[in-house]
């Protein structure tokens, strides 16, 4: 039965109301008669009279007529004296899939609640939003790298969340993934943070229902998962906790609950998983045999909740299982089977927006769609999941919590802060910046530099001068004291064009990135000094400023384009 027949029967498939517009590369929603559809016989639509409410919506959403020979609504032929442009050819199925990905959909990750959402303009009313104040960046699409905190809450209230124990619970940050997207949008790192990590939760300003602000006192050395829900903490509190932990500014959050897993997996007709052994977990009620399975609904939820029957039977094993599940779901979402099926996309978008809670900075379908287009260049093969390096809590005889494995954890944080990918991918580095490090280097004895402390540890300027003179042979270095102005986050080196060889030597000596070099436009006097200002990223004399290029040994990783059998 086609769309017109369904219209006569009063049974209209919503998917048939999305019509491709070749001028914009997007699909547009048609809720009533429109001139654009009359002019596009290849776009099917339901043939019925629009209700007053739909007619109002049509007027707001309709693509405006272009100049030239447009026909009157419902008319045939071209009016006398008007010109008619030859219609553009309809895109192929593959091209349509690209438009779906880059045009009208927002790609959103939610794990444990685990899933991926494609969001349409039509579903704005489904979204739930939370005002997190200044916890985020404020910009829907910030310049530079982007960090989105993906939260899965184990809240036991609301439709579809009952019946899993702990009845009435306000929930915790049960699953947390920091989704870091590179500045050039070529790759992404998804860092899972264990819920049982012992960390410090900072003070948290939280907006109340009456519009007032309440500061919830911070809690030192407590479980990470209590940063959400407990004591009235909102997702902004979890964002602040992650920033304190990692040193990364979190721009936005996206959150879903148990019901999201059930509805989303059902909307895409299931997610494929591979098991390396039989699973029989009475706690999550998951019973599956070794091999390949397609899971949806309650069974999918049981899969992402199970932990006792996989790996070592703890939360870290569950995290790896969730990463594998989410990777498979991303592959399913990006497959042509999903992207070219308008009916399936409609169901997926409806399920996603009903399950999704976001911050007000991206709290509209327009903003989410813009975000989706901005992220559409990230290839699945360049998305790497990793788990924060931790060890059992040494303060516990029978460990039930974990603490940071400080050295590899800090290396991982440094890589993300420097926007270095965990995926082997060539980044689109700024050629002009990179060129500053290429060329001859002056002898250390010829380097003249004044060192100022703009944000480093106490005494850092003098310590650096001592290291330069006694270890590196830079005898023409001097201590300039504290730098004027506010605290500086990044170390910088200011120099004149005729000091470029000195700058390259100092950058090589200190392990400085090209972005730290700030060349001037006028040559300096022969005895003038360059100015090195130490920022908050300076950890000590002799410690390279450049972040590691590769993840430390032992960091657990899952690549989104690879299928792995859970063990």
VOGU-3710 file (C-alpha; in Angstrom, 3 decimals, decimal comma):
1> xxxxxxxxxx> 0,000/0,000/0,000  1,561/3,344/-1,020  1,322/6,665/0,813  -1,744/7,879/-1,062  -3,637/4,662/-0,371  -2,782/4,928/3,305  -3,998/8,521/3,232  -7,371/7,428/1,872  -7,555/4,769/4,568  -6,740/7,320/7,275
11> xxxxxxxxxx> -3,569/5,371/8,199  -0,551/7,535/7,387  2,991/6,301/7,892  4,919/9,279/9,367  8,017/8,234/7,447  6,277/9,033/4,155  5,878/12,645/5,264  9,652/13,262/4,988  10,455/14,623/1,523  13,961/15,084/0,109
21> xxxxxxxxxx> 14,836/18,641/-0,961  17,694/18,503/-3,533  18,394/22,229/-3,090  19,458/21,824/0,552  20,459/18,171/0,723  18,035/17,653/3,627  14,763/15,855/4,211  11,847/18,183/5,058  8,708/17,295/6,996  5,429/17,742/5,094
31> xxxxxxxxxx> 2,351/17,804/7,303  -0,083/19,221/4,765  -0,468/20,239/1,086  2,533/22,248/-0,090  3,573/23,772/-3,373  6,976/22,145/-3,100  5,525/18,676/-3,016  3,172/19,379/-5,872  6,212/20,251/-7,943  8,033/17,059/-6,957
41> xxxxxxxxxx> 6,124/14,038/-8,271  8,914/11,686/-7,108  8,218/12,578/-3,460  5,208/10,668/-2,174  2,893/12,184/0,420  -0,376/11,384/2,122  -3,432/12,756/0,350  -5,707/14,138/3,006  -6,893/17,488/4,371  -4,608/18,988/7,034
51> xxxxxxxxxx> -6,044/19,804/10,441  -5,840/23,470/11,608  -2,899/22,577/13,857  -1,100/20,821/11,029  -1,823/23,676/8,656  -0,092/26,071/11,089  2,871/23,742/11,370  3,035/23,429/7,585  3,253/27,190/7,193  6,141/27,343/9,643
61> xxxxxxxxxx> 8,120/24,391/8,223  7,373/24,638/4,503  10,287/25,317/2,152  9,543/28,793/0,678  8,895/28,956/-3,078  11,856/29,955/-5,227  11,755/32,722/-7,760  10,677/31,536/-11,164  7,803/29,414/-12,393  6,185/27,858/-9,312
71> xxxxxxxxxx> 2,757/26,355/-9,788  -0,188/27,202/-7,625  -0,958/24,677/-4,920  -2,726/21,719/-6,444  -2,394/23,132/-9,994  -0,849/21,469/-13,042  1,438/22,841/-15,689  3,493/26,036/-15,753  1,769/29,447/-15,597  1,981/31,469/-18,824
81> xxxxxxxxxx> 5,016/33,716/-19,102  6,967/31,981/-16,353  10,181/30,048/-16,748  10,710/26,577/-15,351  14,094/25,276/-14,313  15,035/21,724/-15,087  14,772/19,780/-11,809  17,997/18,498/-10,326  18,506/14,734/-10,508  17,567/12,811/-7,383
91> xxxxxxxxxx> 20,598/11,553/-5,415  21,481/7,889/-5,298  20,764/5,756/-2,229  24,390/6,131/-1,129  24,235/9,894/-1,547  20,993/10,019/0,444  22,703/8,155/3,237  25,415/10,816/3,285  22,787/13,558/3,456  21,049/11,781/6,335
101> xxxxxxxxxx> 24,328/11,584/8,217  25,517/15,130/7,576  22,280/17,067/7,193  19,323/16,566/9,484  20,549/14,202/12,193  22,430/14,683/15,440  24,703/11,814/16,327  24,417/11,314/20,078  26,065/8,645/22,197  24,516/7,257/25,353
111> xxxxxxxxxx> 25,926/4,193/27,088  24,449/2,116/29,929  21,765/3,866/28,857  23,776/2,825/25,781  22,918/3,838/22,245  23,252/6,253/19,371  20,530/8,678/18,280  19,646/10,410/15,049  17,441/13,361/15,783  15,051/15,187/13,411
121> xxxxxxxxxx> 13,628/18,699/13,491  10,181/17,290/14,222  10,966/15,985/17,725  11,844/19,172/19,600  8,960/18,688/22,037  10,299/15,302/23,151  13,557/16,679/24,571  14,192/17,135/28,288  16,695/19,826/29,280  18,629/20,823/32,411
131> xxxxxxxxxx> 20,077/24,281/33,059  23,629/23,560/34,283  24,661/27,210/34,613  28,349/27,773/33,886  29,336/24,095/34,146  29,512/23,840/30,326  31,083/25,986/27,628  27,904/27,892/26,724  28,428/27,450/22,973  26,472/24,751/21,161
141> xxxxxxxxxx> 29,511/24,064/18,966  32,657/25,404/20,660  35,768/26,296/18,701  38,543/23,742/18,933  38,184/20,246/20,427  34,810/19,293/21,922  34,067/17,269/25,065  30,603/15,762/25,581  29,820/13,874/28,779  27,608/10,889/28,049
151> xxxxxxxxxx> 25,712/9,653/31,117  23,702/6,529/31,726  21,701/6,807/34,931  20,345/3,870/36,931  17,332/5,877/38,095  14,448/3,575/39,078  11,632/6,086/38,544  9,777/6,914/35,337  8,285/4,787/32,591  10,267/1,665/31,764
161> xxxxxxxxxx> 12,712/2,024/34,666  10,826/0,131/37,365  11,383/-3,458/38,390  15,186/-3,490/38,540  15,664/-3,339/42,311  16,333/-0,296/44,529  12,801/0,934/43,862  12,364/4,717/43,764  16,093/5,481/43,587  16,987/8,921/42,190
171> xxxxxxxxxx> 19,896/7,222/40,462  23,646/7,643/40,081  26,166/8,187/37,308  26,051/4,468/36,596  27,849/4,725/33,247  30,001/7,700/32,271  31,831/8,251/28,983  33,783/11,418/28,196  33,454/11,752/24,427  36,371/13,872/23,158
181> xxxxxxxxxx> 36,177/14,981/19,513  39,340/16,375/17,911  39,555/19,952/16,699  39,747/18,840/13,063  36,799/16,431/13,624  38,800/13,533/12,176  38,708/11,301/15,264  37,204/10,797/18,704  38,219/9,239/22,020  35,510/7,854/24,297
191> xxxxxxxxxx> 36,936/7,545/27,828  34,936/5,415/30,281  35,163/6,473/33,929  34,476/3,660/36,446  31,519/4,379/38,700  33,401/3,084/41,792  36,365/5,436/41,336  37,262/7,302/44,534  37,613/10,985/43,705  36,752/14,483/44,943
201> xxxxxxxxxx> 33,352/15,965/44,067  33,569/19,801/44,073  30,953/22,291/45,281  28,105/22,382/42,794  25,757/25,332/42,102  22,444/23,717/41,117  19,340/25,422/39,758  16,197/24,552/41,740  12,650/24,121/40,429  11,681/27,612/41,645
211> xxxxxxxxxx> 14,554/29,174/39,668  16,800/29,813/42,663  20,378/28,537/42,913  21,600/26,199/45,633  25,236/25,288/46,199  25,538/21,616/47,090  28,716/21,175/49,178  31,441/19,047/47,663  32,504/15,696/49,056  36,170/14,652/49,155
221> xxxxxxxxxx> 37,269/11,078/48,481  33,935/9,537/47,575  32,556/7,328/44,800  32,396/9,022/41,424  28,852/7,780/40,766  27,486/9,927/43,631  28,240/13,037/41,517  24,767/12,575/39,963  21,405/12,238/41,699  22,683/12,041/45,258
231> xxxxxxxxxx> 22,142/15,087/47,512  20,207/16,682/44,644  23,177/16,834/42,279  22,402/17,412/38,589  24,512/16,465/35,529  26,350/19,774/35,877  27,863/18,389/39,097  29,189/15,373/37,207  30,626/17,702/34,554  32,456/19,702/37,253
241> xxxxxxxxxx> 33,745/16,486/38,806  35,108/15,293/35,453  36,812/18,642/34,838  38,469/18,499/38,269  39,581/14,918/37,596  40,870/15,287/34,019  41,658/18,970/33,547  39,381/18,980/30,472  36,587/21,511/30,014  33,345/19,596/29,451
251> xxxxxxxxxx> 31,141/21,423/26,940  27,851/19,490/27,104  26,150/16,455/28,555  23,678/13,907/27,188  21,891/11,484/29,492  19,551/8,520/29,152  18,093/5,838/31,405  17,371/2,082/31,311  14,345/2,566/29,077  16,501/4,208/26,386
261> xxxxxxxxxx> 18,403/0,982/25,787  15,176/-0,968/25,334  13,452/1,502/23,018  16,477/2,338/20,869  17,565/-1,232/20,248  14,008/-2,114/19,321  13,817/0,865/16,938  16,769/-0,469/14,891  15,555/-4,085/15,042  18,314/-5,150/17,394
271> xxxxxxxxxx> 22,073/-4,815/17,897  24,492/-7,596/16,942  26,799/-8,935/19,660  29,316/-11,768/19,795  29,936/-13,993/22,824  33,069/-16,051/23,299  31,331/-18,238/25,901  27,904/-19,072/27,318  26,417/-16,511/29,742  23,953/-17,304/32,500
281> xxxxxxxxxx> 23,609/-14,336/34,882  20,710/-14,636/37,360  21,243/-11,040/38,545  20,668/-9,388/35,158  18,492/-12,300/33,916  20,714/-12,729/30,863  21,042/-16,233/29,422  22,793/-16,560/26,051  24,820/-19,224/24,313  28,263/-18,744/22,804
291> xxxxxxxxxx> 28,194/-17,157/19,342  26,400/-14,341/17,516  23,128/-12,812/18,764  20,906/-9,868/17,844  19,592/-8,218/21,000  16,857/-5,670/21,619  14,508/-4,550/24,387  14,852/-6,237/27,778  17,519/-8,612/26,505  19,709/-5,713/25,298
301> xxxxxxxxxx> 19,350/-3,997/28,678  20,304/-7,208/30,470  23,407/-7,442/28,261  24,738/-3,965/29,121  23,958/-4,498/32,822  25,583/-7,915/33,234  28,988/-8,138/34,901  29,219/-11,310/37,006  29,352/-13,597/33,964  31,978/-11,758/31,881
311> xxxxxxxxxx> 35,668/-11,059/32,342  36,646/-10,816/35,997  33,048/-10,290/37,056  33,391/-6,646/38,082  32,474/-3,190/36,857  35,578/-2,896/34,640  34,510/-5,996/32,714  31,022/-4,537/32,344  32,530/-1,311/30,961  34,366/-3,231/28,233
321> xxxxxxxxxx> 31,158/-5,107/27,384  29,265/-1,813/27,090  31,970/-0,378/24,825  31,644/-3,392/22,520  27,851/-3,031/22,521  28,013/0,682/21,788  30,527/0,123/18,965  28,141/-2,375/17,388  25,238/0,037/17,769  27,217/2,832/16,097
331> xxxxxxxxxx> 27,946/0,512/13,175  24,242/-0,356/12,974  23,230/3,317/13,074  25,669/4,240/10,305  24,763/1,321/8,058  22,837/1,993/4,856  20,148/-0,369/6,141  19,319/2,263/8,770  20,218/5,486/6,967  18,090/4,853/3,880
341> xxxxxxxxxx> 15,041/3,472/5,710  12,862/6,504/6,533  10,394/4,462/8,573  13,184/3,056/10,736  14,752/6,509/11,134  11,417/7,948/12,239  11,033/5,300/14,937  14,625/5,765/16,037  14,332/9,547/16,268  11,074/9,310/18,212
351> xxxxxxxxxx> 12,581/6,823/20,682  15,804/8,819/21,012  14,310/12,218/21,713  11,886/10,823/24,271  14,741/9,142/26,140  17,271/11,974/25,844  18,064/14,660/28,446  20,583/17,358/27,473  21,864/20,699/28,755  20,108/23,853/27,596
361> xxxxxxxxxx> 23,145/24,764/25,467  22,092/22,069/22,974  18,486/21,813/24,125  16,734/22,086/20,769  16,550/19,928/17,671  18,109/22,761/15,642  21,171/22,835/17,907  21,424/19,043/18,020  21,170/18,894/14,228  23,928/21,496/13,902
371> xxxxxxxxxx> 25,999/19,444/16,318  25,338/16,311/14,266  26,518/17,975/11,067  29,632/19,212/12,872  30,481/15,691/14,058  29,519/13,853/10,870  33,104/13,730/9,593  34,258/11,373/12,353  34,737/7,970/10,729  33,764/4,916/12,794
381> xxxxxxxxxx> 37,273/3,497/12,349  38,655/6,596/14,093  36,525/6,259/17,244  38,439/4,568/20,067  36,949/3,600/23,416  39,310/3,468/26,396  38,909/2,843/30,113  40,511/5,153/32,662  43,524/3,337/34,215  42,725/2,413/37,820
391> xxxxxxxxxx> 43,905/0,035/40,543  42,146/-1,557/43,512  41,830/0,810/46,456  44,844/-0,010/48,705  42,969/1,346/51,742  40,457/-1,532/51,599  41,157/-5,091/52,781  38,470/-6,396/50,432  38,497/-3,892/47,554  35,099/-2,614/46,474
401> xxxxxxxxxx> 36,335/0,671/44,998  39,211/1,773/42,765  41,651/4,694/42,660  43,573/6,284/39,797  46,634/4,540/38,472  48,243/7,959/38,478  51,056/7,748/35,958  49,186/6,179/32,997  46,007/8,103/33,904  47,822/11,436/33,781
411> xxxxxxxxxx> 49,444/10,450/30,471  46,000/9,700/29,050  44,590/13,011/30,348  47,591/14,860/28,854  46,977/13,249/25,453  43,335/14,328/25,482  44,169/17,842/26,673  46,681/18,117/23,812  44,064/16,717/21,396  46,224/13,688/20,522
421> xxxxxxxxxx> 44,221/10,772/19,173  44,270/7,202/20,485  43,626/6,137/16,891  46,451/5,958/14,372  45,182/8,845/12,275  46,925/11,658/10,457  45,598/14,861/11,950  45,058/17,977/9,882  47,708/19,965/11,729  48,026/23,663/10,995
431> xxxxxxxxxx> 50,867/23,797/8,472  51,908/27,317/9,431  52,293/26,346/13,105  54,164/23,121/12,314  56,620/25,017/10,086  57,834/27,031/13,089  59,667/23,983/14,412  61,441/23,288/11,107  64,781/24,874/10,310  68,224/25,413/11,849
441> xxxxxxxxxx> 68,658/25,575/15,620  70,998/27,944/17,425  73,690/26,646/19,753  72,463/26,654/23,397  75,168/29,181/24,288  73,600/31,653/21,834  70,045/31,385/23,210  68,896/34,483/25,092  65,687/34,106/27,078  63,890/35,699/30,019
451> xxxxxxxxxx> 61,741/33,234/32,000  58,521/34,378/33,700  56,108/32,363/35,828  52,582/32,869/34,543  50,865/29,851/36,088  53,464/27,204/36,911  54,413/25,906/40,379  55,915/28,281/42,956  59,537/29,053/42,090  59,205/27,547/38,595
461> xxxxxxxxxx> 60,951/30,441/36,825  64,142/30,180/38,912  64,109/26,380/38,780  63,918/26,578/34,986  66,771/29,090/34,752  68,929/26,846/36,976  68,144/23,822/34,767  68,855/25,757/31,560  72,205/27,048/32,796  73,476/23,986/34,645
471> xxxxxxxxxx> 72,092/21,193/32,453  71,401/22,600/28,980  74,137/25,233/28,629  71,779/28,197/28,141  73,922/30,674/30,056  72,140/33,763/28,730  68,905/32,980/30,560  67,416/35,116/33,326  64,543/35,083/35,846  61,864/37,651/35,064
481> xxxxxxxxxx> 59,746/36,822/38,130  55,965/36,523/37,975  54,212/37,396/34,723  51,680/40,247/34,916  47,982/39,626/34,419  45,762/36,609/35,129  46,958/33,017/35,398  48,117/31,603/32,050  46,987/28,064/31,160  49,513/27,343/28,415
491> xxxxxxxxxx> 53,282/27,959/28,267  54,260/30,380/25,482  57,498/31,579/23,878  57,512/35,032/22,273  60,345/35,826/19,850  61,315/38,006/16,898  61,827/36,715/13,338  65,622/36,954/13,692  65,408/34,813/16,859  63,654/31,880/15,174
501> xxxxxxxxxx> 66,733/29,623/15,384  66,963/30,318/19,133  63,244/29,588/19,538  63,575/26,260/17,737  66,471/25,257/20,008  64,527/26,158/23,160  61,371/24,410/21,899  63,389/21,249/21,195  65,035/21,460/24,613  61,749/21,828/26,511
511> xxxxxxxxxx> 59,561/19,601/24,355  57,309/22,514/23,375  54,523/22,082/20,783  54,411/24,346/17,735  51,295/26,032/19,131  53,374/27,439/22,027  55,588/29,489/19,703  54,444/33,093/19,189  56,567/34,808/16,511  56,604/38,591/16,251
521> xxxxxxxxxx> 56,772/40,722/13,108  59,848/42,938/13,752  63,452/41,880/14,256  64,922/42,315/17,739  68,147/43,995/18,842  71,169/41,624/18,876  71,233/41,388/22,681  67,443/41,225/23,208  65,959/38,211/24,965  63,030/36,060/23,986
531> xxxxxxxxxx> 60,226/35,834/26,576  59,272/32,393/27,931  56,108/32,459/30,081  55,436/29,265/32,037  51,768/28,312/32,169  49,701/25,899/34,247  50,740/23,112/31,863  54,361/23,419/33,060  55,067/20,551/35,459  58,756/21,083/36,181
541> xxxxxxxxxx> 62,136/21,885/34,665  63,199/19,086/32,320  59,665/17,672/31,965  58,539/17,889/28,307  55,539/20,112/27,683  54,349/18,080/24,691  51,805/15,408/25,581  52,486/11,767/24,663  51,615/10,740/21,107  50,572/7,212/22,129
551> xxxxxxxxxx> 48,487/5,823/24,967  50,459/4,298/27,854  50,942/0,556/27,917  48,099/-1,498/29,368  45,244/0,944/28,683  42,166/-1,094/27,726  40,860/-0,010/24,293  38,007/-0,949/21,957  37,869/0,291/18,347  34,379/1,148/17,155
561> xxxxxxx> 34,812/-0,448/13,719  35,922/-3,835/15,073  33,658/-6,682/16,204  34,934/-8,380/19,371  33,524/-11,457/21,083  32,902/-10,888/24,804  34,637/-13,398/27,090
//
